[in-house]
Amino acid sequence: MKLFSRISHQWNHTVCTFVSGCFSAFFFFLKFIYFVECISSLFFFIAEQYFIIWIYHNLFMHSHVDGLISSSG
């Protein structure tokens, strides 16, 4: 009976260690997905800001320069 108890304890310990490892890996994976999502959001935010600046530059800066050049000539 003592041998069975010892084997049962070792088996329970092995199963608990495995389940704990699976949960740890799963939570690590979730953190990785969250990190990738944050980086992607930041990239799209920066890209949007550059796009807005590019539009401003093209619409206002070039149109004023073209207007000044064509009106003076």
C-alpha positions, 0 to 999 in steps of 0.5 A, spaced: 500 500 500 505 504 501 508 503 494 502 505 491 501 511 495 508 513 493 507 512 485 500 515 486 503 521 489 509 521 484 504 521 478 500 527 481 506 531 482 508 529 474 501 531 472 500 537 476 507 539 473 505 538 466 498 542 467 502 548 470 507 548 465 501 548 460 498 554 463 505 557 463 506 556 456 499 558 454 499 565 458 506 566 455 503 565 448 497 570 450 502 575 453 506 575 446 499 576 442 498 582 446 505 585 445 504 583 437 497 587 437 500 593 441 506 594 436 501 593 430 497 598 433 503 603 434 505 602 427 498 603 424 498 609 429 505 612 427 503 610 419 496 614 420 500 620 423 505 620 417 500 620 412 496 626 415 503 630 415 504 627 408 497 630 406 498 636 409 505 637 406 502 636 399 496 640 399 498 646 403 505 647 402 506 645 395 499 649 393 502 655 396 509 655 393 505 653 386 501 659 387 506 664 389 510 662 383 505 662 378 502 669 381 509 672 381 511 670 374 
